[in-house]
Amino acid sequence: MLLLLGLSGTHAGAQEAPVIGELSSIDRQYMQRQRDGIAELAAQHFGVRFSGTKDNDLGLLQRLLDEQVVVNQQTRELQAMGVILGDLLAAEYGLHWVIYSDKLGRSHALRYRDSDNYLFPVTMISRRREAGNLTPVADIYARAGAAISESIPALPFQ
């Protein structure tokens, strides 16, 4: 099962099997710069930082949008917010960051173990906002969590 969330559906139409790889050191550095940049923006405007705590961080992401610190045209910042969203999903659902490459390009994705179940949180906020969709960040998180939960096999004796 291949789970694609957060993209416009272009990957879903790809015919060739994707190539999955680990993050390179450049990928890790880039993602860290995204985290640092959006954290600095939150600190400058609100005097608080992301903590890795779901309620705090989802609330802070939403506040950045509600108070128009980050607006729909700021793709880089919106995607940095997606990295924070992805870190929260990874922590809660046991996912890990990978590189998902197909004939349409290369994306940062979250993968459940070695399965074919992926989430694309980097674009979950940006694609919606750029299209004028104002779905709350907590709802985006909940939908992504529900989708990945459905694909995780139940543990025995539960």
FITI-418020 format. One line per 10 residues: number of its first residue (from 1); their letters; for each residue y, z, x of N, C-alpha, C, CB. Coordinates in steps of 0.02 Angstrom, whole numbers. Atoms other than C-alpha are relative to their C-alpha. Glycine has a CB too. Layout:
<nuros>
NUM> A> Y Z X Y Z X Y Z X Y Z X; ...
</nuros>
This chain:
<nuros>
1> MLLLLGLSGT> -59 0 42 0 0 0 62 0 44 0 61 -48; -62 3 -37 169 -48 68 56 22 -45 13 -71 28; -54 -27 40 314 54 2 66 -17 32 -8 77 -8; -65 21 -26 484 -23 25 55 25 -45 4 -77 7; -57 -26 38 636 73 -33 62 -4 42 -13 73 -23; -63 0 -35 815 52 14 22 -68 23 -4 46 58; -20 67 -18 814 -134 49 8 -41 -64 -52 -33 47; -14 41 58 866 -273 -67 -61 -37 -25 55 -48 15; 60 34 22 688 -333 -84 -18 -60 44 7 -23 -71; 13 57 -42 698 -465 51 -64 10 41 59 -14 46
11> HAGAQEAPVI> 62 -13 -38 561 -382 154 -61 -6 -43 3 70 32; 57 2 44 448 -372 3 -27 -71 -7 19 28 -69; 22 69 7 442 -563 -2 -28 -29 65 56 -41 -24; 24 25 -64 393 -582 180 -76 -9 -2 20 47 58; 71 16 3 223 -664 202 -39 27 59 -8 -75 -4; 36 -23 -59 177 -613 378 -1 76 3 32 -28 64; 5 -72 -7 118 -438 416 55 25 47 -70 21 26; -52 -27 -44 255 -330 490 -30 28 64 40 55 -37; 18 -32 -62 248 -265 666 34 68 1 20 -43 63; -27 -68 0 269 -77 677 -2 26 71 -41 46 -48
21> GELSSIDRQY> -4 -27 -67 328 4 837 36 66 1 35 -49 46; -35 -64 -9 393 167 903 73 -14 16 -34 42 56; -70 5 -19 578 198 926 6 -4 76 41 60 -28; -15 3 -72 641 146 1097 52 53 16 24 -72 21; -52 -48 -19 757 257 1195 68 -23 -25 1 11 77; -63 27 26 899 142 1142 6 14 -75 5 -76 13; 0 -16 72 849 164 959 17 74 -11 -68 -17 -31; -13 -72 8 847 353 978 72 17 16 -47 41 46; -70 -11 -18 1017 351 1065 47 -25 -55 17 -34 67; -41 29 54 1091 238 930 -1 45 -62 -25 -71 -18
31> MQRQRDGIAE> 5 -43 59 1026 348 790 35 67 12 -74 12 -19; -35 -62 -15 1092 503 877 75 -9 -3 -21 26 69; -71 14 6 1263 423 892 21 -4 -73 18 -66 37; -15 2 71 1256 388 705 4 71 -29 -54 -41 -38; 0 -70 23 1211 570 670 63 36 23 -62 36 25; -58 -35 -29 1348 633 786 64 -24 -32 2 -11 75; -61 27 29 1479 517 712 13 25 -70 -3 -75 -1; -9 -22 70 1450 565 531 9 76 -1 -60 -21 -44; -9 -72 -5 1436 749 581 72 17 20 -50 31 50; -69 -10 -22 1604 738 669 49 -14 -57 16 -44 60
41> LAAQHFGVRF> -42 16 58 1681 657 516 0 58 -50 -24 -65 -33; 5 -57 46 1617 799 406 36 61 28 -74 17 -14; -33 -58 -31 1679 929 529 76 -8 -2 -24 8 73; -72 12 0 1852 850 540 30 11 -70 15 -70 24; -27 -3 68 1874 840 351 -14 65 -37 -26 -58 -39; 21 -58 40 1781 993 289 -13 62 42 -61 -17 -38; 12 -58 -42 1756 1106 439 -72 24 0 44 56 -21; 71 -18 0 1567 1106 417 -41 -57 29 -24 17 -72; 45 50 -29 1420 1015 496 -65 -2 -39 -13 15 75; 67 5 29 1250 957 442 -44 51 34 -29 -72 8
51> SGTKDNDLGL> 41 -55 -26 1120 1093 463 -75 -15 1 13 62 -41; 71 13 8 954 1009 425 -29 33 -61 -37 23 61; 20 -32 63 947 1108 263 15 -48 -57 37 69 -11; -6 52 51 918 994 115 60 10 -46 -62 -2 -42; -54 -10 47 1040 1071 -9 68 -7 33 -5 69 -33; -63 5 -37 1179 1089 119 16 -73 17 -3 41 64; -14 67 -25 1160 915 191 9 -51 -56 -57 -22 46; -10 46 56 1139 822 26 68 12 -32 -56 9 -52; -65 -16 27 1292 913 -39 57 -27 43 7 75 -8; -51 24 -46 1392 868 115 4 -76 -1 -14 25 71
61> LQRLLDEQVV> 0 73 7 1339 685 104 37 -21 -63 -72 -28 -1; -33 16 64 1394 682 -78 75 13 3 -32 41 -57; -71 -16 -6 1558 765 -37 38 -53 40 9 70 33; -31 54 -39 1596 632 94 16 -60 -45 -45 -21 58; -10 56 47 1578 503 -45 49 18 -55 -67 -21 -31; -43 -21 56 1661 600 -186 73 5 20 -23 66 -28; -69 -9 -22 1815 638 -84 25 -61 39 6 62 44; -16 64 -30 1818 459 -18 18 3 74 58 -30 -38; -5 0 -73 1807 507 163 -37 -61 25 -30 67 31; 37 61 -13 1677 369 168 2 -41 -64 -75 15 24
71> VNQQTRELQA> -6 43 59 1707 222 51 -51 -57 4 72 -28 -7; 53 50 8 1597 79 -7 0 -55 53 6 -32 -66; -4 54 -50 1657 -43 128 -18 24 70 69 -30 -1; 14 -27 -67 1613 71 275 -75 2 13 30 72 7; 72 7 -8 1438 7 307 -27 44 56 -18 -73 14; 25 -40 -56 1419 92 476 -6 74 -19 47 -8 61; 1 -70 19 1463 263 406 -51 13 -55 70 22 -23; 50 -8 53 1358 237 250 -71 -1 29 8 -56 -52; 66 2 -31 1209 192 359 -12 62 42 -8 -63 43; 8 -64 -36 1240 345 468 -19 55 -49 66 19 38
81> MGVILGDLLA> 20 -48 52 1230 446 308 -74 -10 -18 45 -8 -63; 70 15 13 1063 359 278 -47 30 53 -11 -74 -4; 40 -32 -53 1000 424 445 -8 74 -15 33 -11 70; 4 -71 18 1042 602 391 -48 9 -59 71 28 -18; 46 -1 57 954 568 225 -72 -7 23 19 -55 -51; 67 11 -27 804 503 321 -28 59 38 0 -61 44; 22 -59 -36 797 654 433 -25 54 -48 56 28 45; 21 -50 51 787 765 278 -66 -20 -31 54 7 -54; 63 24 28 650 657 202 -57 9 49 5 -74 -21; 51 -7 -52 554 658 366 -23 72 5 26 -24 69
91> AEYGLHWVIY> 17 -71 -6 561 847 377 -40 25 -60 63 42 8; 34 -26 60 506 877 198 -68 -31 -13 44 -11 -60; 61 36 19 370 746 182 -45 -19 59 19 -61 -37; 42 14 -57 298 737 357 1 -73 22 -71 20 -16; -8 70 -19 365 564 396 27 -4 71 47 -37 -49; -29 9 -66 417 492 563 34 -68 3 -54 6 55; -38 62 -8 541 359 616 -40 -51 40 67 14 34; 31 56 -36 472 190 669 47 -60 -5 -70 -17 -30; -34 64 6 535 14 695 -46 -46 -39 18 -30 71; 36 46 44 479 -106 559 30 -69 12 5 22 -76
101> SDKLGRSHAL> -25 67 -14 494 -288 613 -41 -52 -37 -2 -14 76; 33 57 31 455 -443 514 43 -61 13 -11 12 -77; -37 62 -15 518 -622 512 73 3 -22 -34 -59 -34; -69 -7 23 677 -563 425 41 46 44 1 24 -70; -39 -44 -43 725 -436 557 -36 64 18 64 16 -32; 24 -64 -27 706 -264 630 36 56 -35 11 3 78; -30 -55 37 736 -104 532 -28 67 23 -12 -8 -75; 23 -68 -10 727 83 560 -32 22 -66 58 48 22; 36 -21 61 599 151 436 -33 67 12 -52 -53 -21; 41 -60 -3 508 311 396 -70 -19 -22 29 58 -45
111> RYRDSDNYLF> 70 16 15 319 303 395 -39 65 -10 -32 -41 58; 44 -57 10 190 422 327 -62 -11 43 -19 8 -76; 56 3 -48 64 452 467 -10 -71 25 -66 25 -33; 14 69 -21 -21 287 512 -13 -46 -59 -59 -1 47; 11 38 61 -18 222 335 46 -60 -4 9 44 -62; -45 56 14 66 68 263 52 21 -52 -40 -60 -26; -50 -26 46 188 178 167 64 13 39 -25 65 -35; -64 -2 -36 370 159 221 57 14 -48 12 -65 37; -65 -7 33 542 212 167 52 -27 48 15 75 -19; -55 28 -40 703 131 227 65 37 -18 8 -77 -11
121> PVTMISRRRE> -57 -41 22 831 271 208 67 -20 29 -13 71 18; -64 19 -31 962 196 324 42 -40 -49 -13 -40 64; -37 43 47 1009 73 187 -1 26 -72 -29 -69 2; 5 -25 69 972 180 33 68 16 -31 -43 62 -2; -67 -15 25 1152 238 16 44 -61 6 31 60 39; -47 56 -12 1242 88 91 -10 -57 -49 -8 -25 71; 11 57 46 1160 -47 -15 24 16 -71 -76 -18 -2; -23 -19 67 1195 49 -174 76 1 -4 -28 68 -19; -73 -8 1 1375 92 -131 35 -67 7 22 47 56; -31 65 -10 1416 -82 -71 -3 -43 -63 -33 -37 58
131> AGNLTPVADI> 7 36 64 1357 -147 -241 36 36 -57 -74 -9 -17; -36 -37 52 1463 -19 -334 -42 50 -38 30 -47 -47; 45 -47 33 1314 89 -382 17 70 25 -75 -18 15; -22 -68 -18 1369 272 -384 -54 52 -9 61 19 -41; 55 -48 6 1197 353 -394 11 58 48 -69 -35 14; -10 -58 -44 1214 530 -327 -52 2 56 -4 65 -40; 44 -3 -59 1139 559 -155 -62 41 -15 38 30 60; 58 -42 16 1026 697 -223 -51 -39 -42 22 64 -38; 46 41 41 953 572 -349 -36 -52 44 38 -35 -57; 31 47 -47 922 444 -211 -55 35 39 53 -31 48
141> YARAGAAISE> 49 -40 -37 834 579 -112 -61 15 -43 32 65 25; 55 -18 45 730 634 -261 -45 -60 -15 28 29 -66; 39 60 14 676 457 -302 -42 -21 60 46 -58 -21; 37 18 -61 627 421 -122 -57 50 11 47 -1 62; 52 -51 -8 532 586 -113 -57 -9 -50 30 69 -9; 52 11 51 441 550 -276 -43 -61 18 32 -9 -70; 37 60 -17 393 376 -217 -49 12 57 49 -56 20; 45 -12 -56 321 436 -52 -53 51 -19 40 24 62; 49 -50 22 236 586 -135 -58 -32 -37 33 51 -46; 53 35 37 139 467 -248 -50 -33 47 30 -52 -46
151> SIPALPFQ> 43 35 -46 67 381 -95 -37 46 49 39 -50 38; 33 -47 -45 15 538 -1 -63 26 -34 48 58 19; 62 -25 31 -167 581 -34 2 75 -9 -61 -20 43; 3 -72 13 -196 751 -112 -47 33 50 -23 14 -73; 44 -37 -44 -268 881 3 -59 27 -40 39 58 34; 57 -26 37 -442 940 -42 12 72 -24 -63 -2 45; -3 -67 29 -456 1095 -151 69 19 -25 -25 50 50; -66 -17 27 -282 1082 -225 3 -22 -72 57 -33 41
</nuros>
